[in-house]
């Protein structure tokens, strides 16, 4: 849910209350399309997040800390040169559109104080962050839009800045009750009619505003009284918003997970109040930001794993051909023996030799392909060589196939672990392991990766409250959980012959059947089989688990065990919310 103009306006009000008059004392660019400004103001220190991510564009005050790259990007360096230590004069939103304009007084190259404008256009895939000088000339932008990329306007250094083209909409802050009523008279869906008539109102937000007054979705379904009531409600809401009055709210699903942000209390979904629009977006975007960040940072690692998986699959296909070549192998041996046995009586006819096959009952004449450039004896030796070569390849294929299957299982497990990465520490551990295993190279002269505290596994409390269920998210966590954390009497679970997490159940006494079912469900959910049905999950006591010498990280063997078949239902997993270790 990208920020629309209505939520942006509420966010701008919060900026006006806190940031105006403050000095920018820190500028960071945690991601290629994201800025974080530190502002020291009279009322305290604040952080302003501006994101031009196509999937989650927004601009708001934030409390979430972000990890920054070792080397600042060029756009970040430019901003530090131009507006660092600058004073924020104003925060504006032209016409309630999805545009934020921060006017910042800072020194230019001559040392004169001039007004720069940092403009955030939060418009989905067209989002951008642009620095404009006092002459309204673009200094630079986080995303350049050149010739051929847009026929509307260019976003390049040295080009004059123009606001995005204005649509034929009204500013709802200035609208009268009659204007809202007239819009509803035009017919169609209420949410689309309001969204197409007024700035800053997405269809989802319009539907939520309308739902507070009426359960209808169509303008035609409204009678005059309902239409008047809805128009009055919209006018009252926007009048209060113009005075800076709004209620930051987080919409929730059945599992109390954030699904939206509103500057009012919606009536059609479960919700809870937030301290500010910024706090609401921090909560709403937390998981999405982690997922998007991990997807971006792990792209190169994912490609390496996928390439190696493809290599293993090709090798297995070759090994399968070698193992299935028994008929061809035996035929080469037979041809060699028959040519040798009929060396003096063979009848050669060009590229064929007719010989008596005495292995058949009764013996029959067969034709054997030969190379006329060689004698019959030499052709026999060539068949024997083919036989020996194919036999050796088949024997080797059996051993190599087992090794390749082990490697493939390891790589698929790492790809599944990559999906479960939820932070830099987990990704760093996975990358370091792949380097140790030789799948990733250490670049000479490259800066050392930052050191992170060891990542921690997930921890759930069983529904009966008597057990804790621990779930490893990478091989390092799995080894630590199984080999060092778990005790002999603890239960251990893992999907059968499927890459996935090690799961440990700790409780006083024997766990209940429900607890083991929940642990098995978690094992299936945090595995490659997630999304499947009737997934086999082996479970046994920790004392039966062993790690063979030389085994890859995360790989163990076990003997005494039982198998349960579960379907990893997301509903059950979400009822078992992770808790602190």
C-alpha positions, 0 to 999 in steps of 0.5 A: 500500500503506497502512500496516497495524497491523504496520508501524505497530507497528514504526514506533512502536518506532522513535519510542519509541527516538528521539522520546520525551523530544524537543521539537517544534521545527517543525510543517509541513503540506506537503499538506492531509492531511499533517503533518511534525513536527520533533523535537529529541531527545537523540540528534539531530534527527528528522522525523516524517511523518503522512499521512492520504492515503486512498491512502497513509496512514502514520506514520513517521520520514522523511528526505525534504524537502517543499515547504511552502505559502507560507501555513500551513493553519489546522490547522497554525497551531493545532498551532503554537499548542498543541503547538509546543515541547511535549515528547513523553512517549510514542508508543503504538498501542492494541491494535495497531490502526491508531492512533498516539497521541502524548502531548505535554506543552505549555502550555495557554491559562493557561500550565499544562503539560498532556498533549495527544494528537495522534492519527493514525488511518491507516485508508484513506479514514477516516484523520484526524489529531486533536488532543485536550486533557487532558480528551479533548475534540477541539481540532481535526482535519485532517478534520472528520466532521460530522452526516450524514457518519458514524453512528458518531462525530463528529470536530468541535472541542468533541466528546469523543474516542473511539477508532475502534470496536474489532473482535472481534479479538485482540492478536497480541502477547499471543496464545499459540501455541494461539490462532494454531493455533485461528484456522487450524483455522477454515478458509478462506484463511490470509491472510483468516483471520489478518487477521480474527482478529488486529489489525494484520494486513492480508491481504497481510501475513498471506500474506507471513508464512504464505509463510515457512513454507508454500506453501499458501494454504488452511487446509484444505490444512494438515496438523497438523504444518504448522499447528503449525509456522505457529502456532509461527512466528507466535508466535515472530515476535510475541514478538520484535516485542514485544521490539522485534526486527524487520527493516525490508525493502523488497519489490521487483519484477523491475525492483528497484522497491519494491512493499511494506514488511515488518518481516521478510524475505519469502520469496515476493518479491525484497527488500532490507534497509532501515535502518529502517521509516521509510527503507523507506517513504521509498523505497516511497512516493517515486514515489507521493507525487510522482504524488499531489502533482502530480495535486493541484497540477496539477488546475486547470492540467489543467482549463484545458488540457482546456477549451481543447482542447474549445474547439479541437475545437468550432471545428474541427467548425464549420470542417469544416462550413464547408469541407464546405458547397460544395454549399450555397454553389453552390446559393445562387449558382445560385438568385441567378443564375436569379432574376436571369436570369428576373426578368421571366418568373418565376412566383411562387407563394407561397413558391416561384418556378418558373424555367427552369434553363438550366444543365441539358441540356436546360433544366428548370423548377425551384422556388426557395424565396423570401420573399414579403415581398420582390420577386424581385430582392430575393430574388436579392440575398439568395441572393447575400449568402448565397453571399458570406457562406458563401464567405468563411466557407469561405475563412477556415475553411481558414486558421483550421483550420490555426491551430487544429490547431497550437493543438490540437497545442500544448495536447495536448502541454502536457497530455502534459507535465503528465502527465510533471511530476515536481516543482515546478520542472517544474510551475512552468515549465509554468504560467509558459509557459501564462501567457506564452501567455495561457491562464492569468491572472496574478492581481493582488495574488497572491504571486509563485510561489517560484523553483525551479532550472531542471528537468532532462531525463531521461538514460538510458545505452544498453544498449551503454553507448556513448551517452547518451539525453536526454528532455525532459519539457516545452517548456522542456526540449525547446527547451534540449535541441534548440536549445542542448544538442544538436550538429549531428551528434547524433541527434534523435527525435520521434513523428511528428505526435504530441505528445511529448518531444524525444529527443537521442542523444549518442555518439562516432561513429554510434549502433548500431541498438539505441541508435536503437531504444532512443531511439525507444522512449523517444520513443514512451513519453514521448509522447501515444501511450504505450500504443499499438503501432507508433508512428511516430518520426521521426529525423534529425540535429540540423543539420536541425532549425529553429525558425520565427520566432514558433513556440510553445515546443517546436515545430520543423520538419525536412526530411531524416528517416527514420521508425521504427515502435516499440511503447513497451514498458515492460519496455525502458524500465525496463531503461534506468534514468535516470542523473544528468546 
